[in-house]
Amino acid sequence: MRIWAVANQKGGVGKTTTTLALGRGLATQGHRVLLIDLDPHSSLTRAFGVPLDPPPQGVLELFGAPPAELITLAHHSSIPGLDYVCAQAALATLERRSANQPGLGLALQNALARHQGQHDYILLDCAPTLGLLMINALAAADRLIIPTQAEPLALHGLDGMVRTGEMVERSRRRPLPMSILPTLFDRRTRAGNETVKLMQDKHGQRVWEDAIPVDTRICNAASLTVPPQSEDYPGRGLAAYRRALEWILADDAQQMERAA
């Protein structure tokens, strides 16, 4: 089982779209995939059409006493092989609870450890907040995927996320490979092209050599929860995510070979 955390400390960079597109791609290849929504804003949950009132069961139950088992919280999507776990607005209270409830900092890691063998890939859609849930996700992850909007202001968020990933890597004392995906790229703009070049110059092979273009067909993340009409991804945005997925999988295979 491989765990990928999709995270950036800046919002609006396409984290949920990236989580859905990569998860959909893995499921299309025949893998068993679980998407976990760790954002109190619940964008991934809403994309699957889950009503937020009353709050659904989901991630919060992993932090209960006793904690729920992850498999009991998973919902099947209409895409074969793709399951998901809902977020709730009350996840925002976990930071306060952690001061008086020992063990919350390990709850997600423990839940994932107990889930071994149930899915081939687990993708964690993190909130754009450096807090208990993100640190827990990074501590448990085998890979950090950082979607980064191809515009100058997004570079600050990227640098912060890379520093956070490196900090977690040092503290847990095992590698945390990073894959940086330029997103929302408009090749017609000078700013977009210059930003992607700056990412590549500074972060080297961690940055995908291509970019995910702006594509209105995937602006609404809910469109990614509909079963594909064929094995091919429709539209240039999803076609780009398919290429990005192959790049990530190739690097993942190399990392596992080195660790063997």
URGIJO-V968708 format. One record per pair of residues at least 12 apart in sequence whose C-alpha atoms are under 10 Angstrom apart, sorted by the first residue. I is the first residue (numbers start at 1). J is the second residue. Records with the same first field share a line. If there is no record, write none. Layout:
BEGIN
I->J  J
END
This chain:
BEGIN
1->32  33  112  113  115  116  117  118  119  120  121  122  142
2->33  116  119  120  121  122  123  140  141  142  143  252
3->34  35  112  119  120  121  122  123  124  137  138  140  141  142  143  144
4->19  35  121  122  123  124  125  137  138  140  141  142  143  144  145  176  177  178
5->19  36  122  123  124  125  126  134  137  138  139  140  141  142  143  144  145  146  178
6->18  19  123  124  125  126  127  134  137  138  141  143  144  145  146  147  179  180
7->19  124  125  126  127  128  129  130  134  137  138  144  145  146  147  148  158  161  165
8->125  126  127  128  129  130  134  144  145  146  147  148  154  157  158  159  160  161  162  164  180
9->126  127  128  129  130  134  146  148  154  156  157  158  159  160  161  162  164
10->127  128  129  130  147  148  149  153  154  155  156  157  158  160  161
11->127  128  129  148  149  154  157
12->128  147  148  149  154  184
13->128  146  147  148  149  150  151  154  157  181  182  183  184
14->146  147  148  149  181  182  183  184  212  219  221
15->43  44  124  125  126  127  128  145  146  147  148  149  183
16->35  37  39  42  43  44  45  47  124  125  126  127  147  221
17->43  44  47  125  147  183  218  219  220  221  222  223  224  238  241
18->123  125  145  146  147  181  183  212  221  224  238  241  245
19->35  36  37  44  122  123  124  125  126  145  147  221  224
20->35  44  47  82  123  125  221  222  223  224  225
21->218  221  224  225  233  237  238  239  240  241  242  245
22->35  123  238  241  242  244  245  246  248
23->35  81  82  83  84  121  122  123  224  245
24->79  80  81  82  83  224  225  226  227  228  233  238  241  242
25->82  228  231  232  233  238  239  241  242  243  245  246
26->81  82  120  121  242  245  246  249
27->79  80  81  82  83  120  121
28->79  80  81  82  227  228  230  231  232  233
29->81  231
30->80  81  82  120
31->80  81  82  119  120  121
32->80  81  82  83  117  118  119  120  121  122
33->80  81  82  83  84  118  119  120  121  122  123
34->70  71  74  75  76  77  81  82  83  84  85  118  119  120  121  122  123  124
35->74  75  82  83  84  85  86  121  122  123  124  125
36->58  59  70  73  74  83  84  85  86  87  122  123  124  125  126
37->58  59  84  85  86  87  88  123  124  125  126  127
38->58  59  60  85  86  87  88  89  91  92  124  125  126  127  128  133  134  137
39->59  86  87  88  89  91  92  124  125  126  127  128  129  133  134
40->59  60  86  87  88  89  90  91  92  93  126  127
41->87  88  89  90  91  92  127
42->86  87  88  89  91  125  127
43->86  87  125  127  221  222
44->84  85  86  87  125  221  222  225
45->58  84  85  86  87  88  222
46->86  87  221  222
47->220  221  222  223  224  225
48->75  77  78  84  86  221  222  223  224  225  226
49->222  225
50->86
52->86  87  88  89
53->88
54->88
55->86  87  88  89  90
56->73  85  86  87  88
57->72  73  74  85  86  87  88
58->70  72  73  74  75  84  85  86  87  88  91
59->73  74  85  86  87  88  90  91  108  111
60->86  87  88  89  90  91  92  93  94  108
61->73  87  88  91  107
62->104  107  108  109  110  111  112
63->91  94  97  98  101  103  104  105  106  107  108  111
64->101  104  107
65->101
67->107  108  110  111
68->111
69->110  111  112  114  115
70->85  108  110  111  112  113  114  115  118
71->83  84  85  111  112  114  115  118  119
72->85
73->85  86
74->86
77->225  226  227
78->225  226  227
79->224  225  226  227  228
80->227
81->119  120
82->119  121  225
83->119  122
84->122  123  124
85->124
87->125
91->133
92->127  131  132  133
94->131  132  133
95->131  132  133
96->132
98->132
104->132  133  136
105->131  132  133  135  136  137  139
106->132  133  135  136  137  139  140
107->133  136
108->132  133  136  137  139  140
109->136  137  138  139  140  141
110->136  140
112->137  140  141
113->140
122->141  142
123->137  141  143  144  145
124->137  138  141  144  145
125->137  145
126->138
128->157  161
130->160  161  164
134->164
135->164  165  167  168
136->168
138->164  165  168  169  172  176
139->165  168  169  171  172  173  174  176
140->168  172  176
141->175  176  177
142->174  175  176  177  178  252  255  256
143->165  175  176  177  178  179  248  252  255
144->161  162  165  176  177  178  179  180
145->177  178  179  180  181  206  248
146->158  161  162  165  178  179  180  181  182  183  206  207
147->179  180  181  182  183  184  207  211  212
148->180  181  182  183  184  185  196  199  207  211  212
149->181  182  183  184  185  192  195  196  211  212  213  214
150->181  182  183  184  185  186  187  191  192  193  194  195  196  197  198  199  211  212  213  214
151->182  183  184  185  186  189  190  191  192  193  194  195  196
152->191  192  194  195  196  198  199
153->195
154->182  195
155->195  196  198  199
158->180  199  203
159->199  202  203
162->178  180  203
165->177  178
166->178
174->259
175->255  259
176->255
177->206  251  252  255
178->203  205  206  207  248  251  252
179->203  205  206  207  208  244  247  248  251  252
180->199  200  203  204  205  206  207  208  209  211  244  248
181->196  199  206  207  208  209  210  211  212  241  244  248
182->195  196  199  200  207  208  209  210  211  212  213
183->196  210  211  212  213  214  237  240  241
184->211  212  213  214  215  219  237
185->210  211  212  213  214  215  237
186->211  212  213  214  215
187->211  213  214
193->211
196->208  209  210  211
197->209
206->248  251
208->243  244  247  248
209->244  247
210->240  243  244
211->237  240  241  243  244
212->236  237  238  239  240  241  242  243  244
213->236  237  238  239  240  241
214->236  237
215->235  236  237  238
216->235  236  237
217->234  235  236  237  238
218->234  235  236  237  238
219->237
224->238
END
